[in-house]
Each structure stands twice: as structure tokens, then as C-alpha cells.
Amino acid sequence: MDKSISVDKIFFFPKNLIAFEKKATVKPIAVELHLTNACNNNCYYCSMKRIRDNYFLPLEKISAILNFLHNIGTKGIILSGGGEPTTHPNFLTILDLAYNLNLHLGLISNGIALDDRKIDQIIKQTEWIRISLDAGDSETYKKIRGTDDFQTVMANFQKLLETNNQQKKPCTVSTQIIVNKYNLSELSTITNFLLKELPLVKFIQIRPMETRANDFPYTEKELLIIKKQLKNLRRNKRVFISEKWRYFLNKQKDRFDFSICHCAQFIGAVDAHGKFWLCCHMINQPNYLFADLAKNQSINLFSKTEQKY
């Protein structure tokens, strides 16, 4: 498995860990940045639908936020979030801004809006790209993602992989399957299809739907179907089973074996309006709003975070 997806990466930042241990100011190592909350898909399971107002964070605000994060020591930016990042009218300029600040870039995209120019720049300036697919055919894709774009995405994905393969230093290109009611009985079929059709893809990640602590998106019967397939798929070295599955396959009544998130101070999420939240799962939850970076970029915002939460 590619090292970029390892949960052990935190140990590459001992200074941050020491600060955390001493309850000192801890700066975020990696931040998820939402360029927009507008999207050209309409996924039925999307948790961001409830806050979507088709807003695009202005370029000057993005530039200020990137510079601020760079100055406080943030190492990586993940372009993802409440909408499709590649639809931002200044997407390529934003890549340039982050790249020129030596920020490590990752991109999560649905792949619909990719074109030759975007593909070329993405490959040269990001370290990894993940294309969300969820399906192996047009019919299932439309049920899950709400648009009839499966063939477009597959064509763009093929071009992305082929272009990447020609680079002296290629980036890590993968895809993901979010397991849901429309694909859970066909995980093996979908995975094998994608591995065959996309031979240059680094790996396929299989993830559960993201939920809040008290939500449970699968029935016991569905979990049995999922568990059996995951067991078989683990044997394939190009298939990565998300560690989050242990919280869903846990037979204990309380499936979450923790009461607080200990990594919150090492990460963060900036929404399409420039507000900094504890993480992407807490966007629009007032108790977890940390700062409004569209209005104020101050290093003091990250002091003594343990007092706030």
C-alpha cells in the first residue's frame, strides 16, 4: 500500500506531538480546503447538501488563507469538500498559489470537469489524486451520484492515468468506492471491473459512508454482506479497506471506542466561506467553529485549543 495513506504519518511531526503532549499551541499539519460548495454531482448520501448555497470562495480570500496556513507551519492542503474543487473558475491559479508556497497538495474530485489543461497541471503540482466513482456502470452511478456522467468520468480518468504514467515523477492516482445501499452487494464486481478497466490506478479505497457518532447507515444484514466481501477483497494488494470499517463492524453496543478525537488539533477544515472548523465532519456545527479565516488570519487563533474544546 502506498505510504501516503498510512495513519502513521503523524510520527513524522515530532515537534507537533511534543507540543500536544505539553498542552502547548498546536498548529494544523494538514488542512482540508473547500474551494466551493457547488457540485456537478448530486450524491444521495452527501452530508453537505444541507449547507450548500453554490458559493465559490473568492480567489483573494483563498490566497490569504493559503499564505496564513503556510506561515503557521501547515504542510499539506487537501482540495476537497462541500463541492467539486475543479469547478472553481480559478482552480488552476489556486494550484499555482499552493504549489509556489511549497504546500503538499492532494485532490479529491469526481472527475467530471477534468480537461487536458487541468489534468496536466494537477499531475505536475499535486502529490496524490483520488477520483470518486462508487460504481462500475452508468445505471448504478446515476442512482448513487445523481448524474449521468459515468462514461465521462471513466474517459477523463483514463486520460489522467495515461498522462500521469508518462511523467518522470508520477503522482499517486487512486479511486474510491463509498459503500451504500446501491452498491453494497456488488463491491467485488465493481472493484474487479475498475481494476481491469483502470490498470494504471495505484489502488482502490473502499470506505463506509461518513456519519455522525449516533448515526448508523447500515442494517445488520447489510453489514454481513459487506463484511464477507471485504474479507475477500483484502487479499488484493491494490485494494485498501479503510480503517474506519472497524467502527461499523464492531459488535459492541458502543461502536466508537473513544470519547474525544485526539487528532483534531493536527488537522482542520476550511469551508467555502472561509470558516475554519475542527474537522470536515463538524462543518456547520456551531460548537466546533474555530475561526473565520476569511476575515481574520491571526496565529493567536490556534493558541490553547484544549481550552476551547
DODRENTI-212326 format. One record per residue (C-alpha): residue number from 1; residue in one letter; x, y, z. Coordinates in nm, 4 decimals. Each point is the difference from the previous one (the first is absolute). Layout:
// residues N
NUM | A | X | Y | Z
...
END
This chain:
// residues 309
1 | M | 0.0000 | 0.0000 | 0.0000
2 | D | 0.1183 | 0.3489 | -0.0790
3 | K | 0.1480 | 0.1706 | 0.3074
4 | S | -0.2023 | 0.3169 | -0.0666
5 | I | -0.3109 | -0.1614 | 0.1449
6 | S | 0.1622 | -0.1299 | 0.3186
7 | V | -0.1365 | 0.1156 | 0.3363
8 | D | 0.3573 | -0.0053 | 0.1336
9 | K | 0.0908 | 0.3259 | -0.1751
10 | I | -0.0549 | 0.1969 | 0.3198
11 | F | 0.3330 | -0.1371 | 0.1315
12 | F | 0.1848 | 0.1971 | -0.2674
13 | F | -0.0916 | 0.3134 | 0.1992
14 | P | 0.1539 | -0.0494 | 0.3462
15 | K | -0.0020 | 0.3728 | 0.0831
16 | N | -0.3775 | 0.0110 | -0.0379
17 | L | -0.0381 | -0.3128 | 0.2118
18 | I | 0.2209 | 0.1431 | 0.2738
19 | A | -0.2011 | 0.3243 | 0.0001
20 | F | -0.3195 | -0.2040 | 0.0275
21 | E | 0.1417 | -0.2024 | 0.2894
22 | K | 0.0997 | 0.3198 | 0.1813
23 | K | -0.3415 | 0.1563 | -0.0695
24 | A | 0.1670 | 0.2824 | -0.1891
25 | T | -0.1185 | 0.1674 | -0.3211
26 | V | -0.0361 | -0.2582 | -0.2764
27 | K | -0.0178 | 0.1157 | -0.3616
28 | P | -0.1878 | -0.2061 | -0.2613
29 | I | 0.2248 | -0.2217 | -0.2123
30 | A | -0.2545 | -0.0695 | -0.2721
31 | V | -0.3110 | 0.2003 | -0.0861
32 | E | -0.2914 | -0.0841 | -0.2263
33 | L | -0.0880 | 0.3037 | -0.2105
34 | H | -0.3400 | 0.0314 | -0.1649
35 | L | 0.0257 | 0.2276 | -0.3035
36 | T | -0.3751 | -0.0138 | -0.0562
37 | N | -0.3112 | -0.1736 | 0.1269
38 | A | -0.1484 | -0.0162 | -0.3504
39 | C | 0.0093 | -0.3459 | -0.1542
40 | N | -0.0600 | -0.1564 | -0.3417
41 | N | -0.1046 | -0.3290 | 0.1627
42 | N | -0.3051 | -0.0531 | 0.2200
43 | C | 0.0991 | -0.2936 | 0.2219
44 | Y | -0.2947 | -0.1241 | 0.2029
45 | Y | 0.2171 | -0.0621 | 0.3067
46 | C | 0.1813 | 0.3363 | -0.0031
47 | S | 0.0073 | 0.1560 | 0.3462
48 | M | 0.0765 | 0.3442 | -0.1454
49 | K | -0.3323 | 0.0427 | -0.1802
50 | R | -0.1579 | 0.1604 | 0.3048
51 | I | 0.2450 | 0.2926 | -0.0062
52 | R | 0.0484 | 0.0381 | -0.3751
53 | D | -0.0552 | 0.3513 | -0.1371
54 | N | 0.2145 | -0.0306 | -0.3171
55 | Y | 0.2575 | 0.2424 | 0.1333
56 | F | 0.3535 | 0.0332 | -0.1378
57 | L | 0.2645 | 0.1282 | 0.2419
58 | P | 0.1547 | 0.3079 | -0.1689
59 | L | 0.3557 | -0.0364 | -0.1289
60 | E | 0.1370 | 0.2800 | 0.2194
61 | K | -0.1411 | -0.1706 | 0.3107
62 | I | 0.1483 | -0.3329 | -0.1045
63 | S | 0.3380 | 0.1636 | -0.0566
64 | A | -0.0076 | 0.1597 | 0.3462
65 | I | -0.1032 | -0.3284 | 0.1649
66 | L | 0.2710 | -0.2005 | -0.1781
67 | N | 0.2656 | 0.2520 | 0.1008
68 | F | -0.1242 | -0.0015 | 0.3593
69 | L | 0.0047 | -0.3794 | 0.0233
70 | H | 0.3462 | -0.0119 | -0.1561
71 | N | 0.1294 | 0.2605 | 0.2468
72 | I | -0.1218 | -0.1909 | 0.3068
73 | G | 0.1662 | -0.3199 | -0.1192
74 | T | -0.2738 | -0.1966 | -0.1741
75 | K | 0.1625 | -0.2545 | -0.2304
76 | G | -0.2842 | -0.1386 | -0.2076
77 | I | -0.3215 | 0.1169 | -0.1646
78 | I | -0.2763 | -0.2330 | -0.1163
79 | L | -0.2249 | 0.1556 | -0.2628
80 | S | -0.3343 | -0.1647 | 0.0562
81 | G | -0.3121 | 0.0608 | 0.1957
82 | G | -0.3510 | 0.1276 | -0.0292
83 | G | 0.0131 | 0.0367 | -0.3784
84 | E | 0.2123 | -0.0938 | -0.2994
85 | P | 0.3352 | 0.1861 | 0.0210
86 | T | 0.0795 | -0.0241 | -0.3715
87 | T | -0.3077 | 0.2097 | -0.0856
88 | H | 0.1438 | 0.3092 | 0.1687
89 | P | 0.0650 | 0.2594 | -0.2753
90 | N | 0.3477 | 0.0655 | 0.1436
91 | F | 0.0885 | -0.3625 | 0.0654
92 | L | 0.3286 | 0.0000 | -0.1939
93 | T | 0.1114 | 0.3273 | 0.1568
94 | I | -0.0731 | -0.1454 | 0.3447
95 | L | 0.2172 | -0.3016 | -0.0809
96 | D | 0.2801 | 0.2395 | -0.0948
97 | L | -0.0389 | 0.1972 | 0.3230
98 | A | 0.0201 | -0.3052 | 0.2229
99 | Y | 0.2777 | -0.1638 | -0.2016
100 | N | 0.2154 | 0.3153 | 0.0101
101 | L | -0.0363 | 0.0049 | 0.3802
102 | N | 0.1449 | -0.3536 | 0.0071
103 | L | -0.3195 | -0.1349 | 0.1479
104 | H | -0.0494 | -0.3712 | -0.0634
105 | L | -0.3192 | -0.0344 | -0.2025
106 | G | -0.2613 | -0.2722 | -0.0148
107 | L | -0.3198 | 0.0070 | -0.2074
108 | I | -0.3281 | -0.1857 | 0.0396
109 | S | -0.2185 | 0.0432 | -0.3085
110 | N | -0.2919 | -0.1637 | -0.1773
111 | G | 0.1907 | 0.0396 | -0.3274
112 | I | -0.2843 | 0.1461 | -0.2046
113 | A | 0.1555 | 0.3411 | -0.0691
114 | L | 0.3506 | -0.1232 | -0.0805
115 | D | 0.1475 | 0.1069 | -0.3338
116 | D | 0.3463 | -0.0188 | -0.1571
117 | R | 0.1255 | 0.3208 | 0.1588
118 | K | -0.1261 | -0.0866 | 0.3469
119 | I | 0.1357 | -0.3536 | -0.0236
120 | D | 0.3445 | 0.1211 | -0.1017
121 | Q | 0.0266 | 0.2502 | 0.2856
122 | I | -0.1565 | -0.2268 | 0.2614
123 | I | 0.2517 | -0.2736 | -0.0720
124 | K | 0.2946 | 0.2381 | 0.0208
125 | Q | -0.1063 | 0.1829 | 0.3153
126 | T | -0.1814 | -0.2511 | 0.2217
127 | E | 0.1470 | -0.2970 | 0.1823
128 | W | -0.3144 | -0.2079 | -0.0106
129 | I | -0.3398 | -0.0012 | -0.1680
130 | R | -0.3062 | -0.2028 | 0.0941
131 | I | -0.2914 | -0.0316 | -0.2413
132 | S | -0.3364 | -0.0871 | 0.1548
133 | L | -0.1875 | -0.2615 | -0.2048
134 | D | -0.2132 | -0.2276 | 0.2228
135 | A | -0.1177 | -0.2052 | -0.2970
136 | G | 0.1014 | -0.2162 | -0.2940
137 | D | -0.2812 | 0.0889 | -0.2381
138 | S | -0.2089 | 0.2982 | -0.1055
139 | E | -0.3241 | -0.1161 | 0.1600
140 | T | 0.1444 | -0.0489 | 0.3487
141 | Y | 0.2042 | 0.3203 | -0.0299
142 | K | -0.3136 | 0.2005 | -0.0790
143 | K | -0.1895 | -0.1484 | 0.2961
144 | I | 0.2813 | 0.0881 | 0.2399
145 | R | 0.1460 | 0.3205 | -0.1389
146 | G | -0.3130 | 0.1481 | -0.1564
147 | T | 0.1416 | 0.0789 | -0.3458
148 | D | 0.0584 | -0.1947 | -0.3194
149 | D | 0.3756 | 0.0580 | -0.0163
150 | F | 0.1541 | -0.3439 | 0.0463
151 | Q | 0.1416 | -0.0235 | -0.3526
152 | T | 0.1355 | 0.3563 | 0.0201
153 | V | 0.1759 | -0.0744 | 0.3279
154 | M | 0.1466 | -0.3271 | -0.1285
155 | A | 0.1341 | 0.1713 | -0.3129
156 | N | 0.1510 | 0.2844 | 0.2038
157 | F | 0.1415 | -0.2485 | 0.2490
158 | Q | 0.1687 | -0.2011 | -0.2759
159 | K | 0.1563 | 0.3170 | -0.1405
160 | L | 0.1155 | 0.1029 | 0.3474
161 | L | 0.1645 | -0.3376 | 0.0598
162 | E | 0.1657 | -0.0135 | -0.3412
163 | T | 0.1371 | 0.3541 | 0.0328
164 | N | 0.1233 | -0.0715 | 0.3508
165 | N | 0.1752 | -0.3170 | -0.1174
166 | Q | 0.2090 | 0.2074 | -0.2409
167 | Q | 0.1470 | 0.2148 | 0.2773
168 | K | 0.3497 | -0.0535 | 0.1400
169 | K | -0.1423 | 0.0517 | 0.3476
170 | P | -0.3659 | -0.1078 | -0.0144
171 | C | -0.2401 | 0.0822 | 0.2801
172 | T | -0.2127 | -0.2574 | 0.1804
173 | V | -0.3326 | -0.0423 | -0.1807
174 | S | -0.2727 | -0.2062 | 0.1643
175 | T | -0.3762 | -0.0363 | 0.0102
176 | Q | -0.2500 | -0.0652 | 0.2749
177 | I | -0.3249 | -0.1844 | 0.0514
178 | I | -0.2351 | 0.1308 | 0.2684
179 | V | -0.2064 | -0.3003 | 0.1027
180 | N | -0.3733 | 0.0686 | -0.0072
181 | K | -0.3345 | -0.1694 | -0.0604
182 | Y | 0.0409 | 0.0066 | -0.3791
183 | N | 0.3414 | -0.1673 | -0.0204
184 | L | 0.0549 | -0.1970 | 0.3227
185 | S | -0.0927 | -0.3358 | -0.1560
186 | E | 0.2303 | 0.0574 | -0.2990
187 | L | 0.3222 | 0.1181 | 0.1614
188 | S | 0.2090 | -0.2870 | -0.1355
189 | T | -0.1428 | 0.0373 | -0.3505
190 | I | 0.0509 | 0.3769 | -0.0062
191 | T | 0.3540 | -0.0239 | 0.1391
192 | N | 0.1074 | -0.2679 | -0.2483
193 | F | -0.1518 | 0.1981 | -0.2878
194 | L | 0.1863 | 0.3170 | 0.0956
195 | L | 0.3299 | -0.1830 | 0.0494
196 | K | -0.0377 | -0.1468 | -0.3481
197 | E | -0.1135 | 0.3193 | -0.1733
198 | L | 0.2475 | 0.2230 | 0.1869
199 | P | 0.3215 | -0.2079 | 0.0094
200 | L | 0.2145 | 0.3045 | 0.0796
201 | V | -0.1953 | 0.0986 | 0.3115
202 | K | 0.2172 | -0.0293 | 0.3123
203 | F | -0.2721 | -0.1377 | 0.2240
204 | I | -0.3730 | -0.0031 | 0.0709
205 | Q | -0.1157 | 0.1129 | 0.3418
206 | I | -0.3246 | -0.1400 | 0.1405
207 | R | -0.1542 | 0.2279 | 0.2619
208 | P | -0.3164 | 0.0073 | 0.2097
209 | M | -0.2411 | 0.2904 | -0.0198
210 | E | 0.1070 | 0.2824 | 0.2305
211 | T | -0.2433 | 0.0374 | 0.2891
212 | R | -0.0238 | 0.1696 | 0.3346
213 | A | 0.0601 | -0.1993 | 0.3176
214 | N | -0.3657 | -0.0860 | 0.0599
215 | D | -0.0849 | -0.0805 | -0.3616
216 | F | 0.0202 | -0.3485 | -0.1499
217 | P | -0.0400 | -0.0272 | -0.3792
218 | Y | -0.0100 | -0.3814 | -0.0321
219 | T | -0.2305 | -0.2751 | 0.1241
220 | E | 0.1438 | -0.3125 | 0.1612
221 | K | -0.0895 | -0.1969 | -0.3132
222 | E | 0.1801 | 0.2515 | -0.2216
223 | L | 0.3081 | -0.0138 | 0.2222
224 | L | 0.0186 | -0.3771 | -0.0397
225 | I | -0.0056 | 0.0398 | -0.3786
226 | I | 0.2665 | 0.2716 | 0.0158
227 | K | 0.2230 | -0.1862 | 0.2466
228 | K | 0.0180 | -0.3124 | -0.2143
229 | Q | 0.1085 | 0.1961 | -0.3057
230 | L | 0.2535 | 0.2105 | 0.1891
231 | K | 0.1629 | -0.3157 | 0.1318
232 | N | 0.0612 | -0.1235 | -0.3541
233 | L | 0.1036 | 0.3391 | -0.1375
234 | R | 0.2678 | 0.0423 | 0.2682
235 | R | 0.2061 | -0.2603 | -0.1816
236 | N | 0.0548 | 0.2327 | -0.2925
237 | K | 0.3026 | 0.2255 | 0.0530
238 | R | -0.1574 | 0.2736 | -0.2140
239 | V | -0.3088 | 0.0195 | 0.2203
240 | F | 0.0086 | 0.2061 | 0.3185
241 | I | -0.2730 | -0.0634 | 0.2562
242 | S | -0.0483 | 0.3148 | 0.2079
243 | E | 0.0791 | -0.0381 | 0.3686
244 | K | -0.3301 | 0.1752 | 0.0708
245 | W | -0.1766 | -0.3295 | -0.0658
246 | R | 0.0943 | -0.1206 | 0.3485
247 | Y | -0.2476 | 0.2494 | 0.1441
248 | F | -0.2810 | -0.1477 | -0.2074
249 | L | 0.0929 | -0.3666 | 0.0320
250 | N | 0.0532 | 0.0330 | 0.3755
251 | K | -0.2532 | -0.2240 | 0.1740
252 | Q | 0.0039 | 0.2022 | 0.3191
253 | K | -0.3019 | 0.2133 | 0.0752
254 | D | 0.2179 | 0.3114 | 0.0014
255 | R | 0.1833 | -0.0385 | -0.3301
256 | F | 0.2254 | 0.3009 | 0.0614
257 | D | 0.2734 | -0.0959 | 0.2459
258 | F | 0.0934 | 0.3594 | 0.0791
259 | S | -0.1716 | 0.3009 | 0.1538
260 | I | 0.2107 | 0.2795 | -0.1490
261 | C | 0.2024 | 0.0433 | -0.3185
262 | H | 0.3698 | 0.0265 | 0.0841
263 | C | 0.1068 | 0.0996 | -0.3507
264 | A | -0.2256 | 0.3051 | -0.0289
265 | Q | 0.2779 | 0.2467 | 0.0780
266 | F | 0.2163 | -0.1389 | -0.2817
267 | I | -0.2583 | 0.0504 | -0.2735
268 | G | -0.2834 | 0.2329 | -0.0967
269 | A | -0.2442 | 0.0902 | -0.2735
270 | V | -0.0633 | 0.3346 | -0.1654
271 | D | -0.3453 | 0.0197 | -0.1575
272 | A | -0.0987 | 0.1869 | -0.3156
273 | H | -0.0674 | 0.3151 | 0.2023
274 | G | 0.3463 | -0.0020 | 0.1561
275 | K | -0.1018 | -0.1243 | 0.3458
276 | F | 0.2409 | -0.2324 | 0.1792
277 | W | -0.1677 | -0.2995 | 0.1661
278 | L | 0.1375 | -0.2702 | 0.2257
279 | C | -0.0256 | -0.2495 | -0.2877
280 | C | -0.2067 | -0.0626 | -0.3112
281 | H | -0.2572 | -0.2019 | 0.1984
282 | M | -0.0794 | 0.2969 | 0.2231
283 | I | -0.0658 | 0.2647 | -0.2638
284 | N | -0.3025 | 0.2126 | 0.0875
285 | Q | -0.0027 | -0.1255 | 0.3588
286 | P | 0.0285 | 0.3257 | 0.2035
287 | N | 0.1858 | -0.1596 | 0.2908
288 | Y | 0.2827 | -0.1018 | -0.2329
289 | L | 0.0577 | 0.3267 | -0.1844
290 | F | 0.3566 | 0.1045 | 0.0657
291 | A | 0.0504 | 0.3180 | -0.2018
292 | D | -0.1117 | 0.1976 | -0.3032
293 | L | 0.3153 | 0.0116 | -0.2123
294 | A | -0.1771 | 0.2020 | -0.2686
295 | K | -0.0041 | 0.2881 | 0.2474
296 | N | 0.2880 | -0.0608 | 0.2374
297 | Q | 0.3292 | -0.1809 | -0.0472
298 | S | 0.1709 | 0.0074 | 0.3392
299 | I | 0.2401 | -0.2518 | 0.1472
300 | N | -0.1703 | 0.0547 | 0.3363
301 | L | -0.3026 | -0.1843 | -0.1347
302 | F | 0.1856 | -0.3255 | 0.0609
303 | S | 0.1169 | 0.0617 | 0.3552
304 | K | -0.1186 | -0.2189 | 0.2849
305 | T | -0.2487 | -0.1971 | -0.2061
306 | E | -0.0599 | -0.2406 | 0.2862
307 | Q | -0.1776 | 0.2815 | 0.1848
308 | K | -0.2515 | 0.0418 | -0.2806
309 | Y | -0.0958 | -0.3662 | -0.0312
END
